[in-house]
Amino acid sequence: MSTPLISVVDDDASVRAATENLLKSRGYIVQTFASAEDFLRSPRLNETACVISDLQMPVMSGLDLLAEMRARGHGVPFIFITAFPNDRVRASALDAGAIGFLAKPFAGHTLIECLDAALQENRDGGHT
């Protein structure tokens, strides 16, 4: 089985770098994007095994990105991260199909556990 490609979408460069370093240290292949629009233009979009995205971004939010991916027929799992968590936003994200919802700052092991679960669910065809 090939190493999963994880796409990190966050307008905060420090969050992108920290998340990329964490994931690479765990053996994942990682690509990072400063915006949802940049990610949607990626030549490796169809290879992405999981998207880790900020919720609040200029122009296109994480929820908008998820909706656009689903509209394009991509069922890739999404994990949302946000500096502004609340129950309404969490419910919206999970209702939209997100696998995980983490508040910044989050522990590295928490993200890895969420990612492992998302990838396993994706491998199982959405049935755990």
C-alpha positions as CSV (number, residue, x, y, z in Angstrom):
1,M,0.0,0.0,0.0
2,S,1.4,3.4,-0.9
3,T,2.0,6.2,1.6
4,P,-1.0,8.5,1.9
5,L,-0.8,12.0,0.6
6,I,-2.2,14.4,3.1
7,S,-3.2,18.0,2.1
8,V,-3.0,20.7,4.7
9,V,-5.0,23.9,3.9
10,D,-4.5,26.8,6.3
11,D,-4.0,30.5,5.7
12,D,-1.6,30.6,8.8
13,A,1.9,29.7,7.6
14,S,3.1,28.7,11.1
15,V,0.2,26.2,11.4
16,R,0.9,24.8,7.9
17,A,4.6,24.4,8.8
18,A,4.0,22.8,12.2
19,T,1.3,20.4,10.8
20,E,3.5,19.5,7.8
21,N,6.5,18.7,10.1
22,L,4.4,16.6,12.4
23,L,2.9,14.6,9.6
24,K,6.2,14.1,7.8
25,S,7.8,12.9,11.1
26,R,5.1,10.2,11.1
27,G,5.9,9.1,7.5
28,Y,3.2,10.8,5.6
29,I,3.6,12.6,2.3
30,V,2.4,16.2,2.8
31,Q,1.5,19.1,0.6
32,T,0.4,22.4,2.0
33,F,-1.7,25.2,0.7
34,A,-2.3,28.8,1.9
35,S,-5.9,28.8,0.6
36,A,-8.7,26.5,-0.5
37,E,-8.4,27.9,-4.0
38,D,-4.8,26.9,-4.2
39,F,-5.7,23.4,-3.1
40,L,-8.5,23.1,-5.7
41,R,-5.9,24.0,-8.4
42,S,-3.5,21.3,-7.2
43,P,-2.4,18.8,-9.9
44,R,-2.4,16.2,-7.1
45,L,-5.9,16.9,-5.9
46,N,-7.2,13.4,-6.9
47,E,-4.3,11.7,-5.1
48,T,-5.1,13.3,-1.7
49,A,-6.1,10.7,0.9
50,C,-7.2,13.2,3.6
51,V,-7.6,17.0,3.9
52,I,-6.7,18.8,7.1
53,S,-8.2,22.3,6.7
54,D,-8.7,25.4,8.7
55,L,-12.4,26.4,9.0
56,Q,-11.9,30.2,8.9
57,M,-10.1,31.3,5.8
58,P,-10.5,34.4,3.5
59,V,-12.5,34.0,0.3
60,M,-13.4,30.2,0.7
61,S,-13.9,28.7,4.1
62,G,-13.1,25.1,5.0
63,L,-16.8,24.3,4.9
64,D,-17.1,25.8,1.4
65,L,-14.0,23.7,0.4
66,L,-15.7,20.5,1.7
67,A,-18.9,21.4,-0.2
68,E,-16.9,22.1,-3.4
69,M,-15.0,18.8,-3.1
70,R,-18.2,16.9,-2.6
71,A,-19.8,18.7,-5.6
72,R,-16.9,17.6,-7.7
73,G,-17.4,14.0,-6.6
74,H,-14.5,13.7,-4.2
75,G,-15.3,11.7,-1.0
76,V,-11.9,12.3,0.6
77,P,-12.1,12.6,4.4
78,F,-11.8,16.1,6.0
79,I,-10.4,17.0,9.4
80,F,-11.2,20.6,10.4
81,I,-9.0,22.7,12.7
82,T,-10.1,26.1,14.1
83,A,-9.0,28.7,16.5
84,F,-12.6,29.6,17.1
85,P,-14.4,26.4,18.1
86,N,-18.0,26.5,19.2
87,D,-20.8,23.9,19.2
88,R,-22.6,25.5,16.2
89,V,-19.6,25.4,14.0
90,R,-18.6,21.9,15.2
91,A,-22.1,20.7,14.4
92,S,-22.0,22.3,11.0
93,A,-18.7,20.7,10.2
94,L,-19.7,17.3,11.3
95,D,-23.1,17.5,9.6
96,A,-21.2,18.5,6.4
97,G,-19.3,15.2,6.6
98,A,-16.1,16.1,8.5
99,I,-14.4,13.2,10.2
100,G,-12.8,15.3,12.8
101,F,-12.9,18.8,14.4
102,L,-10.0,20.0,16.4
103,A,-9.5,23.3,18.3
104,K,-6.2,25.1,17.9
105,P,-3.9,24.6,19.6
106,F,-4.3,20.9,19.5
107,A,-1.9,18.1,20.7
108,G,0.0,16.4,17.9
109,H,-1.1,13.0,19.0
110,T,-4.7,14.1,18.9
111,L,-4.3,15.1,15.2
112,I,-2.5,11.8,14.4
113,E,-5.2,9.7,16.1
114,C,-7.9,11.6,14.1
115,L,-5.9,11.2,10.9
116,D,-5.4,7.5,11.4
117,A,-9.1,7.0,12.1
118,A,-10.0,9.1,8.9
119,L,-7.6,7.1,6.8
120,Q,-8.9,3.8,8.2
121,E,-12.5,4.7,7.6
122,N,-11.6,5.8,4.0
123,R,-9.9,2.4,3.4
124,D,-12.9,0.6,4.8
125,G,-15.1,2.4,2.4
126,G,-16.7,4.6,5.0
127,H,-17.7,1.7,7.2
128,T,-15.9,1.2,10.6
